C-alpha cells in the first residue's frame, strides 16, 4: 500500500512555504528550496500619495480629506494568496499529494480557500487558523505533532 503524501501549506498574507509529510514518523520536509514572499509595503505605498479633498456640504467653507476607497494592502494579500493557490493547484493536477492541510490566519485562510481550484479543495483534509510562518522547521514539527500525525 502506497504511503499517503500530505502537503502542508503554511502562509500569511505575505509569506508562505509548502512542506510535506508521508505519515507518522516521517517528519516534515520542504517541497521547494525557498519560501514565497510578497511585498510588505504599507498601503500608502500602493496607491496615490494623498487622498482627494472635498467641501463639507452645508457647513461653511471647510474642506476635509476623503478616505481612500481601496485598501491596496488587502488587495496585495489577496493577490499573494492567489499566486500560492495556483502553485498548489498545479501540484494537485500533477497528483503530487493525496491530502492538503492549510495553516494560515483566518483572513488568509479565507483568501486561500476561495482561490484554490476544485481538485485542491477536494484534497483539503484539515485547516488551522493560526499564523505559524515565523516558526522554524523543528518548531513547526513540534507544534503540528500535537495537531496531526507527522
C-alpha positions as CSV (number, residue, x, y, z in Angstrom):
1,X,0.0,0.0,0.0
2,X,1.4,3.4,-1.1
3,X,2.0,5.9,1.8
4,X,-0.2,9.0,1.5
5,X,1.6,12.2,0.9
6,X,0.3,15.3,2.7
7,X,1.2,18.8,1.7
8,X,1.1,21.4,4.4
9,X,0.7,25.0,3.3
10,X,1.9,27.4,6.0
11,X,1.0,31.0,5.0
12,X,0.1,34.5,6.0
13,X,-0.7,37.5,3.8
14,X,2.9,37.9,2.6
15,X,4.9,34.7,3.3
16,X,4.3,31.1,2.6
17,X,6.1,27.7,2.5
18,X,4.9,24.3,1.4
19,X,6.0,21.2,3.4
20,X,5.2,17.6,3.0
21,X,4.9,14.5,5.2
22,X,4.4,10.9,4.3
23,X,2.7,9.9,7.6
24,X,3.5,9.2,11.2
25,X,7.2,9.2,12.0
26,X,8.3,10.8,8.7
27,X,8.5,14.4,9.9
28,X,8.3,17.4,7.7
29,X,10.3,18.3,4.6
30,X,10.2,21.4,2.4
31,X,8.8,20.9,-1.1
32,X,10.8,23.7,-2.6
33,X,14.2,25.1,-1.6
34,X,12.7,28.5,-0.9
35,X,9.9,30.2,0.8
36,X,7.5,32.6,-1.0
37,X,7.4,36.2,0.0
38,X,5.3,39.2,-1.2
39,X,5.8,42.8,-0.7
40,X,5.2,44.0,2.8
41,X,4.9,47.7,1.9
42,X,2.3,49.8,3.7
43,X,-0.9,50.7,2.0
44,X,0.3,54.3,1.3
45,X,3.0,52.9,-1.0
46,X,0.5,51.2,-3.3
47,X,-2.0,54.0,-4.1
48,X,-1.8,57.7,-4.6
49,X,0.3,59.8,-2.2
50,X,-2.7,61.8,-0.8
51,X,-6.5,61.3,-0.8
52,X,-8.5,63.9,-2.5
53,X,-10.2,66.8,-0.7
54,X,-13.8,67.9,-0.6
55,X,-16.0,70.6,0.8
56,X,-18.3,69.6,3.6
57,X,-21.8,70.2,2.4
58,X,-24.0,72.7,4.2
59,X,-21.5,74.0,6.8
60,X,-19.2,76.9,5.9
61,X,-16.1,76.7,3.7
62,X,-14.3,74.0,5.4
63,X,-12.5,71.2,3.4
64,X,-11.8,67.7,4.5
65,X,-9.7,64.8,3.2
66,X,-11.6,62.0,1.6
67,X,-11.0,58.5,2.8
68,X,-9.4,56.2,0.2
69,X,-11.9,53.6,-1.0
70,X,-9.4,50.9,-1.8
71,X,-7.1,49.2,0.7
72,X,-4.2,48.3,-1.5
73,X,-2.5,46.3,1.3
74,X,-5.5,43.9,1.5
75,X,-5.6,43.6,-2.3
76,X,-1.9,42.7,-2.4
77,X,-2.5,40.0,0.3
78,X,-5.3,38.6,-1.9
79,X,-3.1,38.5,-4.9
80,X,-0.4,36.7,-3.0
81,X,-3.0,34.1,-1.8
82,X,-4.0,33.6,-5.5
83,X,-0.4,33.1,-6.5
84,X,0.2,30.5,-3.8
85,X,-3.1,28.8,-4.6
86,X,-2.1,28.5,-8.3
87,X,1.1,26.7,-7.2
88,X,-0.8,24.3,-5.0
89,X,-3.4,23.7,-7.8
90,X,-0.7,22.8,-10.3
91,X,0.8,20.3,-7.8
92,X,-2.7,18.8,-7.3
93,X,-3.2,18.4,-11.0
94,X,0.1,16.5,-11.2
95,X,-1.1,14.2,-8.3
96,X,1.9,15.2,-6.1
97,X,-0.1,14.9,-2.9
98,X,-3.1,13.0,-1.5
99,X,-4.1,15.4,1.2
100,X,-3.7,19.1,1.8
101,X,-3.5,20.9,5.2
102,X,-3.9,24.7,5.2
103,X,-2.4,26.7,8.1
104,X,-2.9,30.4,8.0
105,X,-4.6,33.3,9.9
106,X,-8.4,33.3,9.3
107,X,-8.4,36.1,6.7
108,X,-5.6,34.5,4.7
109,X,-7.3,31.1,5.1
110,X,-10.5,32.5,3.5
111,X,-8.4,34.0,0.6
112,X,-6.7,30.7,0.0
113,X,-9.9,28.7,0.2
114,X,-11.6,30.9,-2.3
115,X,-8.5,30.9,-4.7
116,X,-7.9,27.1,-4.7
117,X,-9.2,25.1,-7.6
118,X,-11.8,22.3,-7.3
119,X,-9.2,19.5,-7.2
120,X,-7.1,21.1,-4.5
121,X,-10.2,22.0,-2.4
122,X,-11.3,18.4,-2.6
123,X,-7.9,17.3,-1.1
124,X,-8.1,19.6,1.9
125,X,-8.2,17.4,5.0
126,X,-7.6,19.9,7.7
127,X,-7.4,23.7,8.3
128,X,-5.7,25.5,11.2
129,X,-6.5,29.2,11.6
130,X,-3.1,30.3,13.0
131,X,-0.1,32.3,11.8
132,X,2.9,29.9,12.0
133,X,5.1,31.4,9.3
134,X,7.5,32.7,11.9
135,X,8.4,29.2,13.3
136,X,11.4,27.3,12.2
137,X,11.1,23.8,10.7
138,X,11.8,22.0,14.0
139,X,9.4,24.3,15.9
140,X,6.7,23.6,13.3
141,X,7.2,19.9,13.6
142,X,6.8,20.0,17.3
143,X,3.7,22.3,17.1
144,X,2.0,20.3,14.3
145,X,2.7,16.9,16.0
146,X,0.1,17.9,18.6
147,X,-2.4,18.6,15.9
148,X,-1.8,15.8,13.3
149,X,0.4,12.7,12.9
150,X,3.8,13.6,11.3
